[in-house]
């Protein structure tokens, strides 16, 4: 009997605050494979350095579909950096300016940003929240400031009639787990036209340093 052994290694890198209360970026990287990089924007992180290897349905779905997008690496950022473990209320939610600064100064300052696919996947949760909508607008404006001719994408699955709404990977995983996921350009006009007054913006507790942890 002839057999062939194949090896695959997914590396996880997480950037968080020293107290692990905030996570700014989670990177999933398929080692030994050269493809493109995706940047996915969601709402809140659920992982920090303490539980970075714990099972997570959203991350699992994203990794399972890396090949659909031609990615070997995906960087996951969020509108808010506070790590959550349960459903939260939008009451009293404020724009996370520390997180926005990290996204602008680190993620969107990458010299290879023009080679990355920038994807919004925040779903429709909290879509009436002023802080959420202001955060969406801020990220999109900052992206276009860095890359005026860039494109912003969303994940879709036409086979399952999912073609709009910056769909969240968890919803896609439930509705279209075994189907091919695709990228479609996201229309940012409505978000950029949002001029509604926002919740009072107060800076999140200042983080003087971040911790980067890798796991294989």
C-alpha positions as CSV (number, residue, x, y, z in Angstrom):
1,X,0.0,0.0,0.0
2,X,1.3,3.4,-1.0
3,X,0.7,6.4,1.2
4,X,1.5,10.1,1.0
5,X,1.8,12.2,4.1
6,X,0.9,15.9,4.0
7,X,1.6,18.5,6.7
8,X,-0.2,21.7,7.4
9,X,0.5,24.3,10.1
10,X,-1.8,27.1,11.0
11,X,0.0,29.8,13.1
12,X,-1.9,32.0,15.3
13,X,-0.7,35.5,16.3
14,X,-2.6,37.7,18.7
15,X,-1.9,41.4,19.7
16,X,-3.5,42.3,23.0
17,X,-3.1,44.6,25.9
18,X,-0.8,43.5,28.8
19,X,-3.8,42.7,31.0
20,X,-5.5,40.7,28.2
21,X,-8.7,42.7,28.5
22,X,-8.3,44.1,24.9
23,X,-7.4,42.3,21.7
24,X,-6.4,44.4,18.7
25,X,-5.6,41.8,16.1
26,X,-5.7,38.1,15.6
27,X,-3.7,36.7,12.6
28,X,-4.2,33.2,11.2
29,X,-1.4,32.2,8.9
30,X,-1.0,29.0,6.8
31,X,2.7,28.4,6.9
32,X,4.6,27.3,3.9
33,X,2.0,28.7,1.4
34,X,2.4,31.9,-0.5
35,X,-0.9,33.5,-1.3
36,X,-2.7,36.8,-0.5
37,X,-3.6,38.4,2.8
38,X,-7.1,39.4,3.9
39,X,-8.0,41.9,6.6
40,X,-11.5,41.2,8.1
41,X,-13.3,43.7,10.3
42,X,-15.9,42.4,12.8
43,X,-17.4,43.7,16.0
44,X,-15.8,42.4,19.2
45,X,-13.0,39.9,19.9
46,X,-13.7,36.8,22.0
47,X,-10.1,35.7,22.3
48,X,-7.0,36.9,24.1
49,X,-3.6,35.4,25.0
50,X,-5.2,33.2,27.7
51,X,-7.6,31.4,25.4
52,X,-6.1,32.0,21.9
53,X,-6.1,28.2,21.2
54,X,-9.6,27.6,22.4
55,X,-12.2,26.5,19.9
56,X,-13.9,29.4,18.2
57,X,-16.6,28.8,15.6
58,X,-16.1,32.2,13.8
59,X,-12.3,31.7,13.5
60,X,-12.8,28.1,12.4
61,X,-15.1,29.1,9.6
62,X,-12.7,31.7,8.4
63,X,-9.8,29.3,8.3
64,X,-11.8,26.7,6.6
65,X,-12.6,29.1,3.7
66,X,-9.1,30.6,3.3
67,X,-8.7,28.7,0.1
68,X,-12.0,30.2,-1.3
69,X,-10.4,33.6,-1.3
70,X,-6.8,32.5,-2.2
71,X,-5.5,33.6,1.2
72,X,-2.7,32.1,3.2
73,X,-3.1,34.7,5.9
74,X,-6.0,36.7,7.5
75,X,-5.8,39.5,10.0
76,X,-8.9,39.9,12.1
77,X,-9.6,43.2,13.6
78,X,-12.8,44.6,15.3
79,X,-14.7,47.8,15.7
80,X,-14.1,47.4,19.5
81,X,-11.1,45.8,21.2
82,X,-12.7,44.8,24.5
83,X,-12.7,41.0,24.8
84,X,-16.3,39.7,25.4
85,X,-17.6,36.2,26.2
86,X,-21.3,36.8,26.0
87,X,-23.9,38.9,24.2
88,X,-23.5,42.5,25.1
89,X,-25.7,45.6,25.1
90,X,-25.0,48.7,23.0
91,X,-26.3,50.9,25.8
92,X,-23.5,53.2,26.8
93,X,-21.2,51.9,24.1
94,X,-18.6,54.5,23.1
95,X,-16.1,54.6,20.2
96,X,-13.0,52.8,21.1
97,X,-10.4,55.4,20.1
98,X,-7.5,53.4,21.3
99,X,-8.5,50.6,18.9
100,X,-9.1,53.0,16.1
101,X,-5.6,54.4,16.6
102,X,-4.1,50.9,16.5
103,X,-6.0,50.1,13.2
104,X,-4.8,53.4,11.7
105,X,-1.2,53.3,12.9
106,X,-0.5,49.6,12.5
107,X,-3.0,47.7,10.3
108,X,-3.7,50.4,7.7
109,X,-0.1,51.7,7.8
110,X,1.2,48.4,6.4
111,X,3.3,49.2,3.3
112,X,1.7,46.2,1.5
113,X,-1.9,47.4,2.3
114,X,-2.6,47.7,-1.5
115,X,-1.9,44.0,-1.9
116,X,-4.4,43.0,0.8
117,X,-8.1,42.5,0.5
118,X,-10.0,44.7,3.1
119,X,-13.2,43.0,4.1
120,X,-16.0,44.2,6.3
121,X,-17.9,41.4,8.1
122,X,-19.6,43.0,11.0
123,X,-23.0,41.7,10.2
124,X,-26.2,43.5,11.3
125,X,-25.8,43.4,15.1
126,X,-26.0,46.7,16.8
127,X,-26.7,48.5,13.5
128,X,-28.7,51.2,15.2
129,X,-25.9,52.0,17.7
130,X,-24.4,55.4,17.2
131,X,-21.0,54.3,18.4
132,X,-21.0,51.3,16.1
133,X,-22.0,53.4,13.0
134,X,-19.4,56.0,13.9
135,X,-16.7,53.3,14.2
136,X,-17.7,51.8,10.8
137,X,-17.5,55.3,9.2
138,X,-14.1,56.0,10.8
139,X,-12.5,52.8,9.7
140,X,-13.8,53.2,6.1
141,X,-12.7,56.9,6.0
142,X,-9.3,55.9,7.3
143,X,-8.9,53.1,4.8
144,X,-9.6,55.5,1.9
145,X,-7.3,58.1,3.3
146,X,-4.5,55.5,3.2
147,X,-5.6,54.0,-0.1
148,X,-7.8,56.4,-2.1
149,X,-8.2,54.0,-5.0
150,X,-8.7,50.9,-2.8
151,X,-11.7,48.6,-2.7
152,X,-13.6,47.3,0.3
153,X,-15.2,43.9,0.1
154,X,-17.8,41.8,1.8
155,X,-18.2,38.0,2.0
156,X,-21.0,36.6,0.0
157,X,-22.4,33.2,-1.1
158,X,-24.7,33.5,-4.1
159,X,-25.5,29.8,-3.9
160,X,-27.3,30.4,-0.6
161,X,-28.7,33.8,-1.6
162,X,-26.3,35.7,0.7
163,X,-25.2,38.7,-1.4
164,X,-25.2,41.7,0.8
165,X,-25.1,43.2,4.3
166,X,-21.4,42.7,5.3
167,X,-22.4,39.3,6.5
168,X,-20.7,37.9,9.6
169,X,-18.7,34.7,9.2
170,X,-20.6,32.9,11.9
171,X,-23.9,33.4,10.0
172,X,-22.2,32.3,6.8
173,X,-20.9,29.2,8.6
174,X,-24.4,28.3,9.6
175,X,-26.1,29.0,6.3
176,X,-23.3,28.2,3.8
177,X,-20.7,26.0,5.6
178,X,-20.0,23.7,2.7
179,X,-20.5,26.2,-0.1
180,X,-17.9,28.4,-1.7
181,X,-17.6,31.8,-0.2
182,X,-16.7,34.7,-2.5
183,X,-15.8,38.4,-2.2
184,X,-18.0,41.1,-3.6
185,X,-17.3,44.9,-3.5
186,X,-19.1,46.6,-0.6
187,X,-21.0,49.8,-1.2
188,X,-19.8,52.2,1.4
189,X,-22.0,55.2,0.4
190,X,-24.6,54.7,3.1
191,X,-22.1,54.5,5.9
192,X,-20.0,57.4,4.7
193,X,-23.2,59.5,4.4
194,X,-24.0,58.9,8.1
195,X,-24.0,62.3,9.7
196,X,-26.0,61.4,12.8
197,X,-24.7,62.6,16.1
198,X,-22.8,59.9,17.9
199,X,-22.5,58.9,21.5
200,X,-20.0,61.0,23.4
201,X,-16.6,59.7,22.4
202,X,-14.3,59.1,25.4
203,X,-11.0,57.5,25.1
204,X,-10.7,53.9,26.3
205,X,-8.1,53.3,29.0
206,X,-4.7,54.1,27.4
207,X,-2.6,51.1,26.5
208,X,1.0,52.0,26.6
209,X,2.2,48.7,25.3
210,X,0.8,45.7,23.5
211,X,1.6,42.0,23.8
212,X,2.1,39.9,20.8
213,X,1.8,36.1,21.3
214,X,2.3,33.4,18.7
215,X,1.1,29.9,18.7
216,X,1.6,27.0,16.3
